[in-house]
Amino acid sequence: MADDAESGLIARAQAGEHRAFAVLVRQYQDRVFRFILRLVGARDEAMDLTQETFMKAHQALPGWRPEAQFRTWLFRIAHNTALDVLRRRQRIEFVSFSDLPAGEEDHALPDPARQPDERLADSQSIELLERTLQELPAEHREILLLREVEDMSYTEIAATLGIAEGTVKSRIARARSAALAGYQRHTGEHRDE
């Protein structure tokens, strides 16, 4: 369910108030852009697809129902828009943090107050994690992105991807396992669980 302020904006946008929809766009555009960028791997293409996502959302807005979460509904549109391009291209790439827009990569950078050797270790870990993620199948990368980066619940991911919640749980488990195995392969570490 959307909160009251967001529900009001959506209702006004559904009634044709363009300013209300513009507020929704500003509220979600960066997250949608980052999600699409990590899926398609090209900044210009991600910008176009983000715009297309919001155009589709605007056209479909009269059909949105309050019992659905707006964020989930919007990410479903973004997912489908990006997926159409990926199917045509028949490949997917994970985007390096260094390719993100200025300021977007801040969450990936080590704390500058830390010692140089600690920052180097962090930087190497991030690089290794990026390499590991690039090797994962698209299905694994996408579901990890929705869960770990977008912080979506299992229910939201299920609605976004159009799959059962149980399928979400099993895919996340498989994706985490594959990511851990890839990371261990790169580091030479192996843990028995």
C-alpha positions as CSV (number, residue, x, y, z in Angstrom):
1,M,0.0,0.0,0.0
2,A,1.2,3.5,-0.8
3,D,1.4,6.0,2.1
4,D,-1.2,8.7,2.3
5,A,0.9,11.5,0.7
6,E,1.9,9.2,-2.2
7,S,-1.7,7.9,-2.6
8,G,-2.8,11.5,-2.8
9,L,-0.2,12.3,-5.5
10,I,-1.2,9.2,-7.4
11,A,-4.9,10.0,-7.2
12,R,-4.2,13.6,-8.5
13,A,-2.0,12.2,-11.3
14,Q,-4.8,9.8,-12.3
15,A,-7.2,12.7,-12.4
16,G,-4.8,14.3,-15.0
17,E,-2.8,16.6,-12.8
18,H,0.6,16.7,-14.5
19,R,2.4,18.3,-11.6
20,A,1.5,15.4,-9.3
21,F,2.9,13.0,-11.8
22,A,6.0,15.1,-12.1
23,V,6.5,14.8,-8.3
24,L,6.2,11.0,-8.6
25,V,8.8,11.0,-11.4
26,R,11.2,13.1,-9.4
27,Q,10.7,10.8,-6.4
28,Y,11.5,7.6,-8.3
29,Q,13.5,8.5,-11.4
30,D,17.0,8.0,-9.8
31,R,16.1,4.6,-8.4
32,V,14.5,3.5,-11.7
33,F,17.5,4.8,-13.7
34,R,20.0,2.9,-11.5
35,F,18.0,-0.3,-11.7
36,I,17.8,-0.1,-15.5
37,L,21.4,1.0,-15.9
38,R,22.7,-2.1,-14.0
39,L,20.5,-4.3,-16.2
40,V,21.3,-2.8,-19.6
41,G,24.8,-1.5,-19.0
42,A,24.7,1.6,-21.2
43,R,24.0,5.1,-19.7
44,D,22.3,6.5,-22.8
45,E,20.1,3.5,-23.2
46,A,19.3,3.5,-19.5
47,M,18.2,7.1,-19.8
48,D,16.0,6.4,-22.7
49,L,14.5,3.3,-21.0
50,T,13.9,5.3,-17.8
51,Q,12.0,7.9,-19.8
52,E,10.1,5.2,-21.6
53,T,9.2,3.6,-18.3
54,F,7.7,6.8,-17.0
55,M,5.8,7.3,-20.3
56,K,4.4,3.8,-20.0
57,A,3.6,4.4,-16.3
58,H,1.8,7.7,-17.2
59,Q,-0.3,5.9,-19.9
60,A,-1.1,3.0,-17.5
61,L,-1.7,5.1,-14.4
62,P,-5.5,5.2,-14.8
63,G,-5.4,1.4,-14.3
64,W,-3.3,1.5,-11.2
65,R,-5.2,0.2,-8.1
66,P,-4.5,1.4,-4.5
67,E,-4.1,-2.2,-3.3
68,A,-0.9,-2.5,-5.3
69,Q,2.3,-0.7,-4.1
70,F,3.2,2.0,-6.6
71,R,6.9,1.3,-6.3
72,T,6.3,-2.4,-7.2
73,W,4.1,-1.5,-10.0
74,L,6.6,1.0,-11.4
75,F,9.5,-1.4,-11.1
76,R,7.5,-4.0,-12.9
77,I,7.1,-1.6,-15.8
78,A,10.9,-0.8,-15.6
79,H,11.7,-4.5,-15.5
80,N,9.5,-5.2,-18.6
81,T,10.9,-2.2,-20.5
82,A,14.5,-3.3,-19.9
83,L,13.7,-6.9,-20.5
84,D,12.4,-6.1,-24.0
85,V,15.7,-4.5,-24.9
86,L,17.7,-7.3,-23.4
87,R,15.8,-9.9,-25.2
88,R,16.5,-8.1,-28.5
89,R,20.1,-7.9,-27.6
90,Q,20.3,-11.4,-26.1
91,R,22.9,-10.5,-23.5
92,I,23.1,-8.6,-20.2
93,E,25.9,-6.8,-18.5
94,F,26.4,-5.7,-14.9
95,V,27.6,-2.2,-14.7
96,S,30.6,-1.3,-12.7
97,F,30.3,1.2,-9.9
98,S,32.8,3.4,-11.7
99,D,30.3,3.7,-14.6
100,L,27.5,5.1,-12.4
101,P,26.6,8.8,-12.6
102,A,28.6,11.2,-10.4
103,G,27.5,10.8,-6.8
104,E,25.8,7.5,-7.3
105,E,28.9,5.5,-6.6
106,D,29.4,7.1,-3.2
107,H,27.8,4.1,-1.4
108,A,30.4,1.9,-2.9
109,L,33.5,3.9,-1.9
110,P,35.5,3.2,1.2
111,D,35.4,5.7,4.1
112,P,38.2,8.3,3.4
113,A,38.9,8.5,7.1
114,R,40.2,5.0,7.2
115,Q,43.8,4.0,6.8
116,P,45.2,3.7,3.2
117,D,45.7,-0.1,3.5
118,E,42.1,-0.5,4.7
119,R,40.9,1.6,1.8
120,L,42.9,-0.5,-0.6
121,A,41.5,-3.7,0.8
122,D,38.0,-2.3,0.5
123,S,38.6,-1.2,-3.1
124,Q,39.9,-4.6,-4.0
125,S,36.9,-6.3,-2.4
126,I,34.5,-4.1,-4.3
127,E,36.4,-4.8,-7.6
128,L,36.3,-8.5,-6.9
129,L,32.6,-8.3,-6.0
130,E,31.8,-6.5,-9.3
131,R,33.7,-9.1,-11.2
132,T,31.8,-11.9,-9.4
133,L,28.5,-10.2,-10.1
134,Q,29.3,-9.8,-13.8
135,E,29.8,-13.6,-14.1
136,L,26.3,-14.3,-12.6
137,P,23.4,-15.2,-14.9
138,A,21.1,-12.2,-15.6
139,E,18.3,-13.8,-13.5
140,H,20.6,-13.9,-10.4
141,R,21.9,-10.4,-10.9
142,E,18.5,-8.9,-11.2
143,I,17.0,-10.6,-8.2
144,L,20.0,-9.7,-6.0
145,L,19.7,-6.1,-7.2
146,L,16.1,-5.9,-6.3
147,R,16.6,-7.5,-2.9
148,E,20.0,-6.1,-1.8
149,V,20.2,-2.7,-3.5
150,E,16.5,-1.7,-3.9
151,D,15.7,-3.4,-0.5
152,M,12.4,-4.9,-1.8
153,S,10.6,-7.5,0.2
154,Y,9.9,-11.0,-1.3
155,T,6.4,-9.9,-2.0
156,E,7.5,-6.8,-3.9
157,I,10.0,-8.8,-5.9
158,A,7.4,-11.4,-6.7
159,A,5.0,-8.7,-8.0
160,T,7.8,-6.9,-9.9
161,L,9.0,-10.0,-11.7
162,G,5.6,-11.7,-12.0
163,I,6.7,-14.9,-10.1
164,A,5.5,-16.7,-7.0
165,E,7.0,-15.6,-3.6
166,G,8.4,-19.1,-3.1
167,T,10.2,-18.8,-6.4
168,V,11.7,-15.5,-5.3
169,K,13.0,-17.1,-2.1
170,S,14.6,-20.0,-4.0
171,R,16.1,-17.7,-6.7
172,I,17.6,-15.5,-4.0
173,A,19.1,-18.5,-2.3
174,R,20.5,-19.8,-5.5
175,A,21.8,-16.3,-6.5
176,R,23.5,-15.8,-3.1
177,S,25.0,-19.2,-3.3
178,A,26.3,-18.6,-6.8
179,A,27.7,-15.2,-5.8
180,L,29.4,-16.7,-2.8
181,A,30.9,-19.6,-4.9
182,G,32.1,-17.1,-7.5
183,Y,33.7,-14.9,-4.8
184,Q,35.4,-17.8,-3.2
185,R,36.6,-19.0,-6.6
186,H,38.3,-15.6,-7.1
187,T,39.7,-15.4,-3.6
188,G,40.7,-19.1,-3.2
189,E,38.6,-19.3,0.0
190,H,36.3,-22.2,0.5
191,R,33.9,-22.5,3.4
192,D,32.2,-25.8,4.3
193,E,28.7,-25.1,5.7
